[in-house]
Amino acid sequence: MFKNPRLALIVGILFIDSVVAGGVGPLLNKYTETLSGKQVWVMAGSALLLGAQLVTSPVLAAISNKVGRRPVLIGTSLMSLLASFFLLPVNAFGYLTNRGVEGTTNGMQSILRSAVVDTAEDGDVVQQTGILGTVTALGAIFGPAVGGLLIISLAQARYEPKPLVIMGIILAVVNVVLTFVFKETSQKEKQPIDPQELKEKAFNALKVKTLWDQLAQVEEKLKGFKPLFIVQLLTVLSLGYYNYFIAYLIVGNLGLTYREASYFFIYYGIITLVINLLFFQLIVKHVNQRKVMIFAAIGGIGVMALYALSDKSVTMLYITGALDACTAGLLTGLITGQVSALAAKGGGSGQIFGDSQALGGVASFVTALMTTILTALDPRAPFAFYALAMAVMAYRVATLPKESDEETKPENQK
């Protein structure tokens, strides 16, 4: 599947990190069940994670550009291991602390994307970063899916989170070992770290206008990057339902048990991963990705409507999950591959990905906020927000300028 074994290691590290971050997902409400509005507290934890990611991603990216990818990956994997221990006491403080510390490790995503660009051959950047983007986006699903295997097989795990937390700690240790095995991919000379520069990047991450200005600066060097990245931001808004699934399936009208929800996460995670692997390994080079994205976004609008209507039917939920995997489930991989391919032409990919992930963190935070507000009105209401974002994204993709459109064409037409 991967021409370069290092790419397999990169995907493996990200997959395990996603499972560690989300493995306890089906039982997260256990940490907030003594509080009023426990669903809001669960979403508050997500917002805290995203807020920490917002600040640390550009900082970690800047460090990786100066000292290399490997030291940063080792550091973030150790932080992820530390975060897992905070979940051993089953209370709100442990949960919120875990989300905050775990958020500091989410910068790993931009570092690994940079490592893929470092190692992938020119014609393979879209393929390899597409798979990486899929694993990143589906982290909220893969974690609960793997945790669900434990819930199904171990009765104790259906009622209290500690077995899932222990599983996460073991996997986090495995990831620490893998990051030590990881060989440096950046060929740049190491440079001294300027603490003042890192401080500025952390503060700038909270200034949306500054981040937007940085994006405009990238556009001056890489024509076509900004329109593609705006599509990526819309993808983040569109796929907010990945993080909403747990609340929707367990706390919402469907009222699934932890075991029933686990079966769905396993089914949905497997079918989406298989379709993405087949698409990005066998098909993506031979199709016009722009047309595929328009189809996937329009299909995703219908899928959002079906999710809203399946709040009383488990059968419809499973059918919708399969349709989702064939449409909206392809979006993140597609746009990630296109953005990465263009960024690779401009060099300094670590910095580009770090700054762009900061803007992505803003979009994720907005999505979490809108989801929380709309959930208070009706559990189905957030799907209208996701559908609207997909409609806007389909329009933006259809009107991409020539420089951006070049990255969406089949390899033999570039």
C-alpha positions as CSV (number, residue, x, y, z in Angstrom):
1,M,0.0,0.0,0.0
2,F,2.8,2.4,0.9
3,K,5.9,2.6,-1.4
4,N,7.9,4.1,1.5
5,P,7.7,2.1,4.9
6,R,8.1,5.4,6.7
7,L,4.7,6.5,5.4
8,A,3.1,3.4,6.9
9,L,4.7,4.3,10.3
10,I,3.4,7.9,10.0
11,V,-0.1,6.7,9.4
12,G,0.2,4.2,12.2
13,I,1.3,6.9,14.7
14,L,-1.6,9.2,13.7
15,F,-4.1,6.3,13.9
16,I,-3.0,5.3,17.4
17,D,-3.0,8.9,18.6
18,S,-6.6,9.2,17.3
19,V,-7.6,6.1,19.2
20,V,-5.9,7.3,22.4
21,A,-7.7,10.7,22.1
22,G,-11.1,9.2,21.4
23,G,-11.1,5.6,22.7
24,V,-13.1,6.5,25.8
25,G,-15.6,8.4,23.7
26,P,-18.7,6.2,24.2
27,L,-18.4,6.6,28.0
28,L,-17.3,10.3,28.1
29,N,-20.7,11.3,29.7
30,K,-19.7,9.2,32.7
31,Y,-17.2,11.9,33.6
32,T,-19.9,14.6,33.7
33,E,-23.0,12.7,34.7
34,T,-23.1,14.3,38.2
35,L,-23.3,17.7,36.6
36,S,-26.4,19.4,35.2
37,G,-26.4,19.7,31.4
38,K,-23.8,16.9,31.0
39,Q,-24.1,17.0,27.2
40,V,-23.0,20.7,27.3
41,W,-20.0,19.7,29.5
42,V,-19.0,17.0,27.0
43,M,-19.0,19.6,24.2
44,A,-17.1,22.0,26.5
45,G,-14.4,19.4,26.8
46,S,-14.2,19.3,23.0
47,A,-14.0,23.1,22.9
48,L,-11.1,23.0,25.4
49,L,-9.2,20.5,23.3
50,L,-9.7,22.6,20.2
51,G,-8.7,25.8,22.0
52,A,-5.4,24.2,23.2
53,Q,-4.8,22.9,19.7
54,L,-5.4,26.4,18.3
55,V,-2.6,27.9,20.4
56,T,0.0,25.0,20.2
57,S,-0.2,23.9,16.5
58,P,1.6,26.8,15.0
59,V,4.2,26.8,17.8
60,L,4.9,23.0,17.3
61,A,5.1,23.5,13.5
62,A,7.6,26.3,13.9
63,I,9.7,24.2,16.2
64,S,9.6,21.2,13.8
65,N,10.9,23.5,11.0
66,K,13.9,24.5,13.1
67,V,14.9,21.3,14.9
68,G,13.2,18.6,12.9
69,R,10.0,16.5,13.0
70,R,11.2,13.7,15.2
71,P,11.9,15.6,18.4
72,V,8.5,17.3,18.2
73,L,6.7,13.9,17.6
74,I,8.5,12.4,20.6
75,G,7.4,15.3,22.8
76,T,3.8,15.2,21.7
77,S,3.5,11.5,22.1
78,L,4.8,11.8,25.7
79,M,2.2,14.5,26.4
80,S,-0.5,12.3,25.0
81,L,0.6,9.5,27.4
82,L,0.5,12.0,30.3
83,A,-3.0,13.1,29.3
84,S,-4.4,9.5,29.4
85,F,-3.5,9.2,33.1
86,F,-5.9,12.2,34.0
87,L,-8.8,10.0,32.9
88,L,-8.2,7.4,35.6
89,P,-10.2,9.4,38.2
90,V,-13.7,9.4,36.7
91,N,-14.7,13.0,37.4
92,A,-15.2,16.2,35.5
93,F,-11.9,17.7,36.5
94,G,-10.0,14.7,35.2
95,Y,-11.9,14.8,31.9
96,L,-11.4,18.5,31.3
97,T,-7.7,18.3,32.3
98,N,-7.3,15.4,29.8
99,R,-8.9,17.4,27.0
100,G,-6.7,20.4,27.7
101,V,-3.4,18.4,27.8
102,E,-4.5,16.2,24.8
103,G,-5.2,19.4,22.8
104,T,-1.5,20.3,23.1
105,T,-0.6,17.1,21.3
106,N,-3.0,17.7,18.3
107,G,-0.2,19.7,16.7
108,M,1.1,16.2,15.8
109,Q,-1.3,16.2,12.8
110,S,0.5,19.1,11.1
111,I,3.9,17.7,11.9
112,L,3.0,14.3,10.4
113,R,1.5,16.0,7.3
114,S,4.8,17.8,6.9
115,A,6.7,14.5,7.3
116,V,4.6,12.9,4.5
117,V,5.4,15.8,2.2
118,D,9.0,15.4,3.1
119,T,9.1,11.7,2.1
120,A,6.4,11.2,-0.6
121,E,7.3,11.4,-4.3
122,D,5.8,14.3,-6.2
123,G,3.0,12.2,-7.8
124,D,2.1,10.5,-4.5
125,V,1.6,13.6,-2.3
126,V,-2.2,13.7,-2.9
127,Q,-2.5,9.9,-2.3
128,Q,-0.6,9.8,0.9
129,T,-1.8,13.0,2.5
130,G,-5.3,12.1,1.5
131,I,-5.1,8.9,3.6
132,L,-3.5,11.0,6.5
133,G,-6.3,13.5,6.2
134,T,-8.9,10.8,6.4
135,V,-7.4,9.3,9.5
136,T,-7.2,12.8,11.1
137,A,-10.8,13.6,10.3
138,L,-12.1,10.2,11.4
139,G,-10.2,10.2,14.7
140,A,-13.4,11.0,16.5
141,I,-14.8,7.8,15.0
142,F,-11.8,5.5,15.1
143,G,-11.3,6.0,18.8
144,P,-14.8,5.0,19.8
145,A,-14.7,2.2,17.2
146,V,-11.6,0.6,18.8
147,G,-12.9,1.4,22.3
148,G,-16.2,-0.3,21.2
149,L,-14.4,-3.6,20.6
150,L,-13.5,-3.6,24.3
151,I,-17.0,-2.6,25.3
152,I,-18.5,-5.5,23.3
153,S,-16.0,-8.1,24.6
154,L,-15.7,-6.9,28.3
155,A,-18.8,-6.5,30.4
156,Q,-17.0,-4.1,32.9
157,A,-16.2,-1.7,30.0
158,R,-19.9,-1.1,29.4
159,Y,-20.4,0.5,32.7
160,E,-17.2,2.3,33.6
161,P,-14.4,3.9,31.6
162,K,-11.3,2.5,33.4
163,P,-10.7,-0.5,31.1
164,L,-10.9,1.9,28.1
165,V,-8.4,4.3,29.8
166,I,-6.0,1.5,30.5
167,M,-6.3,0.5,26.8
168,G,-5.5,4.1,25.9
169,I,-2.4,4.2,28.2
170,I,-1.1,1.0,26.6
171,L,-1.5,2.3,23.1
172,A,0.0,5.7,24.1
173,V,3.1,3.8,25.3
174,V,3.2,2.0,22.0
175,N,3.1,5.4,20.2
176,V,6.0,6.7,22.3
177,V,8.0,3.7,21.2
178,L,7.0,4.3,17.5
179,T,8.1,8.0,17.6
180,F,11.5,6.9,18.9
181,V,11.7,4.5,16.0
182,F,10.7,7.3,13.6
183,K,13.6,8.6,11.5
184,E,13.9,12.3,10.7
185,T,12.4,13.3,7.4
186,S,13.3,17.0,7.2
187,Q,16.5,17.7,5.3
188,K,16.8,21.3,6.6
189,E,19.7,22.4,8.8
190,K,18.8,22.8,12.4
191,Q,18.3,26.3,13.6
192,P,18.2,27.9,17.1
193,I,14.7,28.4,18.6
194,D,13.7,31.9,19.3
195,P,11.3,31.9,22.4
196,Q,10.0,35.4,21.4
197,E,9.0,34.1,18.0
198,L,7.2,31.1,19.5
199,K,5.4,33.4,22.0
200,E,4.2,35.6,19.1
201,K,2.9,32.6,17.2
202,A,1.0,31.4,20.3
203,F,-0.7,34.8,20.7
204,N,-1.2,35.3,17.0
205,A,-3.1,32.0,16.9
206,L,-5.8,33.7,19.0
207,K,-6.1,36.6,16.5
208,V,-8.2,35.5,13.6
209,K,-7.3,38.6,11.5
210,T,-3.6,37.8,12.0
211,L,-4.1,34.2,10.9
212,W,-6.1,35.4,7.9
213,D,-3.3,37.9,7.0
214,Q,-0.8,35.0,7.2
215,L,-2.9,33.1,4.8
216,A,-2.9,36.0,2.4
217,Q,0.9,36.1,2.6
218,V,1.0,32.4,1.7
219,E,-1.2,33.2,-1.3
220,E,1.3,35.7,-2.6
221,K,3.9,33.0,-2.7
222,L,1.6,30.1,-3.7
223,K,-1.1,31.2,-6.1
224,G,-4.3,29.2,-5.6
225,F,-3.5,28.2,-1.9
226,K,-6.1,30.5,-0.3
227,P,-9.2,29.3,-2.3
228,L,-8.2,25.7,-1.6
229,F,-7.7,26.4,2.1
230,I,-11.1,28.1,2.4
231,V,-12.6,24.9,1.0
232,Q,-10.7,23.0,3.7
233,L,-12.1,25.3,6.4
234,L,-15.6,24.6,5.1
235,T,-14.9,20.9,5.2
236,V,-14.0,21.3,8.9
237,L,-17.4,23.0,9.5
238,S,-19.2,20.4,7.4
239,L,-17.8,17.4,9.3
240,G,-18.5,18.6,12.8
241,Y,-20.9,15.8,13.1
242,Y,-18.0,13.3,13.7
243,N,-17.6,14.9,17.2
244,Y,-21.4,15.1,17.6
245,F,-22.1,11.5,17.0
246,I,-21.6,10.3,20.5
247,A,-24.1,12.7,22.0
248,Y,-26.5,12.2,19.1
249,L,-26.5,8.4,19.3
250,I,-26.5,7.9,23.1
251,V,-28.0,11.1,24.6
252,G,-30.3,11.9,21.7
253,N,-33.7,10.5,20.6
254,L,-32.1,7.2,19.4
255,G,-31.0,6.5,22.9
256,L,-28.5,3.7,22.0
257,T,-26.8,1.8,24.7
258,Y,-23.0,2.0,24.9
259,R,-22.8,-1.5,23.3
260,E,-25.2,-0.5,20.4
261,A,-23.3,2.7,19.8
262,S,-20.1,0.7,19.7
263,Y,-21.4,-1.6,17.0
264,F,-22.3,1.5,14.8
265,F,-18.9,3.1,15.4
266,I,-17.1,-0.1,14.4
267,Y,-19.3,-0.5,11.3
268,Y,-19.0,3.1,10.2
269,G,-15.3,3.3,10.9
270,I,-14.4,0.2,8.9
271,I,-16.6,1.0,5.9
272,T,-15.3,4.6,5.7
273,L,-11.7,3.5,6.1
274,V,-12.0,0.8,3.4
275,I,-13.7,3.1,0.9
276,N,-11.0,5.8,1.5
277,L,-8.2,3.3,1.1
278,L,-9.6,2.0,-2.2
279,F,-10.3,5.5,-3.5
280,F,-6.9,7.1,-2.6
281,Q,-4.8,4.1,-3.6
282,L,-6.6,3.1,-6.8
283,I,-8.8,5.9,-8.1
284,V,-7.7,9.4,-7.0
285,K,-5.0,9.8,-9.7
286,H,-7.4,9.0,-12.5
287,V,-10.3,11.3,-11.7
288,N,-11.0,15.0,-11.7
289,Q,-11.1,15.6,-7.9
290,R,-13.0,18.8,-8.3
291,K,-16.0,17.0,-9.8
292,V,-15.7,14.3,-7.1
293,M,-15.7,16.9,-4.4
294,I,-18.8,18.6,-5.8
295,F,-20.6,15.2,-6.0
296,A,-19.5,14.3,-2.4
297,A,-20.6,17.7,-1.0
298,I,-24.0,17.6,-2.6
299,G,-24.4,13.9,-1.6
300,G,-23.4,15.0,1.9
301,I,-26.3,17.4,2.1
302,G,-28.7,14.6,1.5
303,V,-26.8,12.5,4.1
304,M,-27.3,15.2,6.7
305,A,-31.0,15.1,6.1
306,L,-31.1,11.4,6.5
307,Y,-29.1,11.5,9.8
308,A,-31.7,14.0,11.1
309,L,-34.5,11.7,10.0
310,S,-32.9,8.5,11.4
311,D,-33.3,9.7,15.0
312,K,-35.9,7.0,15.5
313,S,-34.6,4.3,13.2
314,V,-31.4,2.3,13.7
315,T,-31.8,0.7,10.3
316,M,-31.9,4.1,8.6
317,L,-28.8,5.1,10.6
318,Y,-26.8,2.2,9.3
319,I,-27.9,2.8,5.7
320,T,-27.1,6.5,6.0
321,G,-23.6,5.6,7.4
322,A,-22.9,3.6,4.2
323,L,-24.0,6.5,2.0
324,D,-22.0,8.9,4.1
325,A,-18.8,6.9,3.6
326,C,-19.3,7.1,-0.2
327,T,-19.9,10.9,-0.2
328,A,-19.0,13.2,2.7
329,G,-16.5,10.6,4.0
330,L,-14.2,11.4,1.0
331,L,-14.1,15.2,1.5
332,T,-11.3,15.6,4.0
333,G,-8.9,13.2,2.2
334,L,-9.5,15.0,-1.1
335,I,-9.0,18.6,0.1
336,T,-6.1,17.6,2.4
337,G,-4.3,16.0,-0.5
338,Q,-4.8,19.0,-2.8
339,V,-3.7,21.5,-0.1
340,S,-0.6,19.4,0.7
341,A,0.3,19.0,-3.0
342,L,0.3,22.8,-3.5
343,A,2.0,23.5,-0.2
344,A,4.8,21.1,-1.1
345,K,5.6,23.4,-4.1
346,G,6.2,26.3,-1.8
347,G,8.6,24.7,0.8
348,G,8.4,25.3,4.5
349,S,5.4,23.0,4.7
350,G,5.7,22.6,8.5
351,Q,5.0,26.4,9.0
352,I,2.3,26.4,6.4
353,F,0.5,23.4,7.9
354,G,0.9,24.8,11.5
355,D,-0.6,28.2,10.6
356,S,-3.3,26.6,8.6
357,Q,-4.2,24.2,11.4
358,A,-4.5,27.2,13.7
359,L,-7.2,28.5,11.4
360,G,-8.7,25.0,11.2
361,G,-8.8,25.1,15.0
362,V,-10.9,28.3,14.8
363,A,-13.3,26.6,12.4
364,S,-13.5,23.6,14.7
365,F,-14.2,25.8,17.7
366,V,-16.9,27.6,15.9
367,T,-18.4,24.2,14.8
368,A,-18.4,23.0,18.5
369,L,-20.0,26.2,19.6
370,M,-22.7,26.1,16.9
371,T,-23.4,22.4,17.7
372,T,-23.8,23.1,21.4
373,I,-26.2,26.0,20.7
374,L,-28.3,24.2,18.1
375,T,-28.4,21.0,20.2
376,A,-30.2,23.0,22.9
377,L,-32.9,23.8,20.3
378,D,-33.3,20.3,18.9
379,P,-30.9,17.3,18.7
380,R,-31.4,17.2,14.9
381,A,-30.7,20.9,14.4
382,P,-26.9,20.7,14.1
383,F,-27.3,18.6,10.9
384,A,-28.9,21.7,9.2
385,F,-25.7,23.6,10.0
386,Y,-23.4,20.9,8.6
387,A,-25.6,20.7,5.4
388,L,-25.4,24.5,4.9
389,A,-21.6,24.3,5.2
390,M,-21.5,21.5,2.6
391,A,-23.7,23.6,0.2
392,V,-21.3,26.6,0.5
393,M,-18.4,24.2,0.0
394,A,-19.9,22.8,-3.2
395,Y,-20.2,26.3,-4.5
396,R,-16.7,27.2,-3.6
397,V,-15.3,24.1,-5.3
398,A,-17.3,24.8,-8.4
399,T,-15.8,28.3,-8.7
400,L,-12.2,27.5,-7.9
401,P,-9.7,29.8,-9.8
402,K,-7.4,28.2,-12.4
403,E,-4.4,28.1,-10.0
404,S,-6.4,26.0,-7.5
405,D,-8.2,23.9,-10.0
406,E,-4.8,22.7,-11.3
407,E,-4.4,20.6,-8.2
408,T,-7.7,18.8,-8.7
409,K,-7.0,17.4,-12.1
410,P,-6.0,13.8,-12.8
411,E,-2.2,13.3,-12.9
412,N,-2.1,12.8,-16.7
413,Q,-3.8,16.2,-17.3
414,K,-1.4,18.3,-15.1
